[in-house]
Amino acid sequence: MPHLVCRGLSVEQVRTISKPLLEELAVICECDTSNFMLECLTVTSVFDGDVVNTYPFIEVGWFDRGQSIRDLVAKAITEHCLASGVPEVEVAFRTYREDSYYTNGQHYGN
């Protein structure tokens, strides 16, 4: 279920890192690669009246897995993004509550 939304990376960069990144994240999170959703957003950034390059930013939406797993996931994402040629990247986590996450009308909480 972890959902990675990428901005500031090209579709080709995300495509290139997708397989090795998701394989590494699956090991870290102890789940199958099919549990991950990876999206690449095309964004137009504007600053001071000019179109500028979008800063590389990855947002991870997931059910919390604790600080140590979060640290490993952030490190893996960062290393794969840097290897794709971006000079720097930021990673942020958005934590979902199980009682507020629904699949086909059914929530995950008790």
PyMOL commands that set and color helices and strands:
alter all, ss='L'
color gray80, all
select helices_A, chain A and resi 11-29+33-35+67-83+98-100
alter helices_A, ss='H'
color red, helices_A
select strands_A, chain A and resi 3-7+37-40+45-47+50-52+57-63+90-96+102-103+106-107
alter strands_A, ss='S'
color yellow, strands_A
deselect
rebuild
show_as cartoon
